[in-house]
């Protein structure tokens, strides 16, 4: 999907342009989630309003839908009224510096679940919770981490 399609296309055209695997997160407040993803994780915002957003990280698109847009879908009935929604899933962003993201998360008063550290599997990573409790894990290969 090109940038123009992601930003300006009518809903049906946008939907037809999607290929492969996609992530769509249901969130309580799209604006608040976009702010986290853009400022902390450095995602590019293609379109965003109170109902829906499209963001990009390393050529991969992520969609956000506000809970109220799913009025005819049964999925929201499974979501907790409060607390974390993303238990059991890690949303991993490879090639994103975890130390920088962690510092931005702290500055924005977001939850740092696990601080940046070198892990045995060869990545330096941290675990950050977004406003809805989804766990984002930015990471880089340890040899790419500045000393």
Backbone as CSV, one residue per row, in Angstrom:
resi,resn,N_x,N_y,N_z,CA_x,CA_y,CA_z,C_x,C_y,C_z
1,UNK,0.859,-1.167,0.000,0.000,0.000,0.000,0.902,1.225,0.000
2,UNK,0.627,2.167,-0.869,1.447,3.375,-0.895,0.912,4.413,0.091
3,UNK,1.740,5.427,0.338,1.385,6.456,1.318,0.096,7.172,0.948
4,UNK,-0.087,7.484,-0.317,-1.277,8.210,-0.759,-2.541,7.405,-0.470
5,UNK,-2.499,6.099,-0.753,-3.654,5.250,-0.492,-3.953,5.193,0.995
6,UNK,-2.918,5.018,1.798,-3.119,4.917,3.244,-3.712,6.198,3.814
7,UNK,-3.350,7.333,3.246,-3.779,8.605,3.812,-5.127,9.073,3.289
8,UNK,-5.374,8.935,1.990,-6.497,9.623,1.374,-7.609,8.745,0.814
9,UNK,-7.407,7.466,0.727,-8.379,6.612,0.044,-9.672,6.465,0.832
10,UNK,-10.793,6.361,0.111,-12.049,5.990,0.776,-11.880,4.608,1.412
11,UNK,-12.710,4.294,2.379,-12.573,3.058,3.150,-12.482,1.805,2.267
12,UNK,-13.336,1.681,1.271,-13.325,0.482,0.423,-12.034,0.372,-0.370
13,UNK,-11.539,1.474,-0.885,-10.283,1.448,-1.634,-9.123,1.082,-0.714
14,UNK,-9.126,1.639,0.477,-8.095,1.311,1.456,-8.136,-0.181,1.775
15,UNK,-9.320,-0.697,2.042,-9.475,-2.117,2.353,-8.984,-3.017,1.240
16,UNK,-9.249,-2.655,0.002,-8.826,-3.464,-1.144,-7.314,-3.442,-1.317
17,UNK,-6.644,-2.402,-0.835,-5.195,-2.270,-0.998,-4.411,-3.087,0.032
18,UNK,-5.067,-3.558,1.080,-4.374,-4.308,2.127,-3.992,-5.695,1.621
19,UNK,-2.769,-6.131,1.969,-2.256,-7.435,1.540,-1.522,-8.085,2.704
20,UNK,-1.387,-9.400,2.645,-0.570,-10.107,3.627,-1.197,-10.137,4.999
21,UNK,-0.396,-9.858,6.005,-0.794,-9.932,7.399,-1.003,-8.536,7.941
22,UNK,-2.029,-8.335,8.739,-2.282,-7.020,9.292,-2.593,-7.082,10.775
23,UNK,-2.374,-5.981,11.432,-2.709,-5.850,12.843,-3.728,-4.736,12.979
24,UNK,-4.810,-5.036,13.673,-5.835,-4.051,13.982,-6.095,-4.137,15.477
25,UNK,-5.842,-3.068,16.190,-6.050,-3.053,17.632,-7.294,-2.246,17.967
26,UNK,-8.122,-2.801,18.829,-9.256,-2.059,19.362,-8.755,-1.269,20.558
27,UNK,-9.038,0.018,20.565,-8.539,0.898,21.626,-9.677,1.746,22.180
28,UNK,-9.499,2.185,23.407,-10.506,3.030,24.036,-10.506,4.440,23.458
29,UNK,-9.306,4.940,23.126,-9.150,6.325,22.667,-8.082,6.349,21.575
30,UNK,-8.486,6.492,20.317,-7.568,6.458,19.183,-6.515,7.551,19.300
31,UNK,-6.915,8.757,19.652,-5.966,9.871,19.734,-4.873,9.582,20.750
32,UNK,-5.237,9.069,21.888,-4.264,8.750,22.938,-3.304,7.649,22.469
33,UNK,-3.819,6.645,21.783,-2.973,5.553,21.284,-2.041,6.023,20.177
34,UNK,-2.554,6.858,19.277,-1.715,7.410,18.215,-0.574,8.220,18.816
35,UNK,-0.872,9.001,19.823,0.155,9.809,20.486,1.276,8.913,21.014
36,UNK,0.946,7.815,21.679,1.946,6.880,22.190,2.761,6.278,21.052
37,UNK,2.094,5.742,20.046,2.783,5.052,18.955,3.680,5.988,18.152
38,UNK,3.238,7.211,17.972,4.030,8.185,17.222,5.196,8.708,18.057
39,UNK,4.916,9.155,19.269,5.955,9.816,20.073,6.931,8.855,20.732
40,UNK,6.460,7.720,21.186,7.334,6.787,21.892,8.023,5.822,20.938
41,UNK,7.268,5.262,19.983,7.816,4.242,19.102,8.194,4.758,17.719
42,UNK,7.946,6.036,17.464,8.369,6.644,16.204,7.596,6.191,14.980
43,UNK,6.373,5.720,15.161,5.576,5.300,14.002,5.122,6.510,13.201
44,UNK,4.935,6.279,11.932,4.460,7.321,11.025,2.935,7.254,10.957
45,UNK,2.299,8.372,11.161,0.835,8.438,11.115,0.408,8.794,9.695
46,UNK,-0.403,7.947,9.096,-0.922,8.210,7.753,-2.291,8.860,7.795
47,UNK,-3.105,8.438,8.739,-4.418,9.055,8.930,-4.863,8.751,10.346
48,UNK,-5.572,9.681,10.910,-6.047,9.469,12.279,-7.202,10.410,12.565
49,UNK,-8.241,9.864,13.180,-9.333,10.673,13.707,-9.842,9.962,14.955
50,UNK,-10.942,10.368,15.480,-11.443,9.801,16.735,-11.899,8.347,16.594
51,UNK,-12.142,7.899,15.368,-12.645,6.544,15.139,-11.586,5.553,14.676
52,UNK,-10.599,6.017,13.917,-9.733,5.112,13.160,-8.381,5.766,12.903
53,UNK,-7.344,4.937,12.840,-6.013,5.441,12.487,-5.251,4.374,11.719
54,UNK,-4.352,4.834,10.858,-3.414,3.971,10.154,-2.027,4.517,10.454
55,UNK,-1.176,3.635,10.979,0.203,4.002,11.273,1.113,2.999,10.583
56,UNK,2.376,3.391,10.440,3.337,2.532,9.756,4.617,2.459,10.561
57,UNK,5.195,1.264,10.592,6.509,1.044,11.173,7.280,0.129,10.235
58,UNK,8.375,0.627,9.687,9.242,-0.167,8.805,8.475,-0.824,7.658
59,UNK,7.548,-0.090,7.069,6.794,-0.594,5.929,5.600,-1.463,6.274
60,UNK,5.334,-1.663,7.562,4.191,-2.458,8.004,3.127,-1.533,8.574
61,UNK,1.892,-1.781,8.178,0.795,-0.923,8.591,0.057,-1.517,9.784
62,UNK,-0.327,-0.650,10.701,-1.092,-1.014,11.882,-2.334,-0.139,11.886
63,UNK,-3.482,-0.768,12.119,-4.730,-0.020,12.198,-5.205,0.022,13.649
64,UNK,-5.835,1.117,14.008,-6.483,1.256,15.301,-7.943,1.578,15.043
65,UNK,-8.824,0.939,15.766,-10.247,1.254,15.721,-10.707,1.549,17.142
66,UNK,-11.480,2.597,17.296,-12.082,2.894,18.597,-13.148,1.851,18.898
67,UNK,-13.293,1.539,20.175,-14.295,0.545,20.571,-15.664,0.815,19.958
68,UNK,-16.072,2.074,19.961,-17.433,2.396,19.513,-17.656,2.110,18.027
69,UNK,-16.600,1.920,17.247,-16.774,1.606,15.824,-17.118,0.137,15.612
70,UNK,-17.019,-0.660,16.643,-17.291,-2.098,16.551,-18.658,-2.460,17.122
71,UNK,-19.628,-1.575,17.006,-20.953,-1.776,17.587,-21.655,-3.028,17.090
72,UNK,-21.379,-3.474,15.874,-22.056,-4.667,15.349,-21.148,-5.896,15.351
73,UNK,-19.971,-5.790,15.937,-19.017,-6.885,15.987,-18.977,-7.416,17.425
74,UNK,-18.963,-8.735,17.627,-18.976,-9.271,18.988,-17.638,-9.170,19.728
75,UNK,-16.550,-8.860,19.062,-15.235,-8.837,19.698,-15.159,-7.954,20.943
76,UNK,-15.701,-6.737,20.934,-15.595,-5.910,22.140,-16.228,-6.526,23.386
77,UNK,-17.173,-7.441,23.223,-17.780,-8.074,24.394,-16.769,-8.927,25.160
78,UNK,-15.658,-9.264,24.541,-14.621,-10.062,25.188,-13.592,-9.209,25.917
79,UNK,-13.615,-7.902,25.671,-12.607,-7.014,26.241,-12.954,-6.605,27.661
80,UNK,-11.931,-6.468,28.521,-12.202,-6.000,29.877,-12.608,-4.528,29.876
81,UNK,-13.445,-4.158,30.815,-13.854,-2.751,30.939,-12.683,-1.871,31.341
82,UNK,-11.774,-2.411,32.152,-10.608,-1.654,32.611,-9.398,-2.571,32.579
83,UNK,-8.241,-1.966,32.661,-7.011,-2.749,32.708,-6.465,-3.076,31.339
84,UNK,-5.415,-3.890,31.355,-4.695,-4.238,30.122,-5.539,-5.113,29.212
85,UNK,-5.452,-4.851,27.939,-6.167,-5.645,26.947,-5.256,-6.646,26.267
86,UNK,-3.984,-6.354,26.211,-3.081,-7.127,25.371,-2.372,-8.275,26.048
87,UNK,-2.840,-8.722,27.196,-2.159,-9.814,27.895,-2.008,-11.018,26.971
88,UNK,-0.792,-11.504,26.877,-0.539,-12.690,26.075,-0.003,-12.405,24.685
89,UNK,0.155,-11.136,24.316,0.707,-10.808,23.009,1.812,-9.776,23.176
90,UNK,2.894,-9.970,22.419,3.959,-8.978,22.323,3.940,-8.453,20.893
91,UNK,3.903,-7.159,20.750,3.953,-6.529,19.435,5.390,-6.044,19.252
92,UNK,6.154,-6.773,18.473,7.597,-6.543,18.352,7.936,-5.666,17.162
93,UNK,8.820,-4.721,17.416,9.288,-3.784,16.399,10.798,-3.936,16.280
94,UNK,11.248,-4.606,15.255,12.669,-4.861,15.062,13.337,-3.664,14.400
95,UNK,14.566,-3.389,14.834,15.316,-2.273,14.274,14.959,-0.935,14.903
96,UNK,14.245,-0.948,16.019,13.860,0.270,16.732,14.627,0.294,18.051
97,UNK,15.373,1.367,18.312,16.221,1.450,19.495,15.400,1.436,20.784
98,UNK,15.560,0.409,21.616,14.757,0.317,22.829,15.109,1.378,23.873
99,UNK,16.369,1.766,23.947,16.757,2.766,24.943,16.085,4.107,24.671
100,UNK,16.023,4.500,23.405,15.359,5.741,23.031,13.866,5.663,23.334
101,UNK,13.247,4.537,22.968,11.810,4.363,23.229,11.526,4.350,24.727
102,UNK,12.377,3.690,25.486,12.175,3.640,26.938,12.239,5.041,27.540
103,UNK,13.225,5.833,27.112,13.357,7.206,27.629,12.118,8.030,27.287
104,UNK,11.593,7.875,26.072,10.381,8.602,25.676,9.171,8.132,26.460
105,UNK,9.100,6.826,26.723,7.991,6.295,27.512,8.023,6.862,28.925
106,UNK,9.195,6.905,29.523,9.328,7.457,30.873,8.949,8.933,30.872
107,UNK,9.431,9.663,29.883,9.115,11.096,29.791,7.620,11.328,29.634
108,UNK,6.928,10.412,28.977,5.486,10.535,28.779,4.662,9.860,29.861
109,UNK,5.309,9.407,30.930,4.649,8.748,32.061,3.928,7.461,31.644
110,UNK,4.489,6.730,30.671,3.940,5.441,30.251,4.591,4.329,31.064
111,UNK,4.001,3.166,31.060,4.499,2.040,31.836,5.640,1.348,31.099
112,UNK,6.778,1.227,31.776,7.902,0.430,31.297,7.819,-0.891,32.061
113,UNK,7.413,-1.926,31.375,7.223,-3.229,32.010,8.570,-3.915,32.241
114,UNK,9.480,-3.760,31.297,10.842,-4.299,31.418,11.784,-3.295,30.795
115,UNK,12.799,-2.899,31.535,13.753,-1.903,31.031,14.634,-2.506,29.935
116,UNK,15.288,-1.645,29.192,16.155,-2.078,28.091,17.315,-2.907,28.621
117,UNK,17.499,-4.049,27.984,18.620,-4.910,28.361,18.957,-5.839,27.205
118,UNK,20.208,-6.305,27.218,20.644,-7.296,26.245,20.083,-8.646,26.661
119,UNK,19.425,-9.312,25.728,18.766,-10.583,26.022,19.559,-11.734,25.397
120,UNK,19.425,-12.937,25.914,20.195,-14.078,25.419,19.944,-14.416,23.948
121,UNK,18.817,-13.993,23.400,18.502,-14.310,22.004,19.120,-13.302,21.029
122,UNK,20.044,-12.439,21.521,20.801,-11.565,20.630,20.201,-10.208,20.376
123,UNK,19.126,-9.870,21.083,18.499,-8.560,20.899,18.579,-7.737,22.185
124,UNK,18.726,-6.448,22.016,18.540,-5.510,23.122,17.119,-5.013,22.971
125,UNK,16.318,-5.121,24.039,14.904,-4.791,23.934,14.358,-4.319,25.272
126,UNK,13.191,-3.690,25.211,12.452,-3.321,26.413,10.982,-3.623,26.154
127,UNK,10.193,-3.631,27.234,8.763,-3.901,27.137,8.019,-2.662,27.618
128,UNK,7.196,-2.102,26.748,6.452,-0.886,27.056,4.960,-1.153,26.885
129,UNK,4.162,-0.653,27.818,2.718,-0.793,27.693,2.119,0.500,27.166
130,UNK,1.253,0.376,26.163,0.558,1.554,25.647,-0.639,1.844,26.561
131,UNK,-1.383,2.908,26.294,-2.489,3.270,27.191,-3.562,2.194,27.377
132,UNK,-3.683,1.261,26.424,-4.662,0.186,26.556,-4.049,-1.098,27.091
133,UNK,-2.759,-1.077,27.417,-2.107,-2.249,27.982,-1.527,-3.212,26.969
134,UNK,-1.473,-2.833,25.694,-0.797,-3.670,24.714,0.705,-3.534,24.932
135,UNK,1.423,-4.645,24.840,2.860,-4.666,25.102,3.644,-4.537,23.799
136,UNK,4.394,-3.440,23.696,5.229,-3.158,22.537,6.678,-3.421,22.914
137,UNK,7.399,-4.140,22.036,8.769,-4.528,22.333,9.688,-4.049,21.205
138,UNK,10.230,-2.828,21.328,11.225,-2.384,20.360,12.546,-3.091,20.647
139,UNK,13.271,-3.434,19.583,14.542,-4.127,19.796,15.485,-3.989,18.625
140,UNK,16.768,-4.108,18.942,17.817,-4.090,17.924,18.779,-5.240,18.201
141,UNK,19.463,-5.689,17.160,20.498,-6.706,17.333,21.571,-6.112,18.245
142,UNK,22.077,-6.913,19.151,23.039,-6.413,20.122,24.262,-5.808,19.444
143,UNK,24.730,-6.379,18.365,25.898,-5.819,17.684,25.597,-4.464,17.047
144,UNK,24.315,-4.112,16.882,23.933,-2.807,16.325,23.777,-1.742,17.404
145,UNK,23.841,-2.141,18.663,23.641,-1.205,19.764,24.912,-0.406,20.004
146,UNK,24.829,0.939,20.013,26.041,1.724,20.254,26.603,1.427,21.646
147,UNK,27.934,1.407,21.730,28.603,1.153,23.030,28.798,2.425,23.803
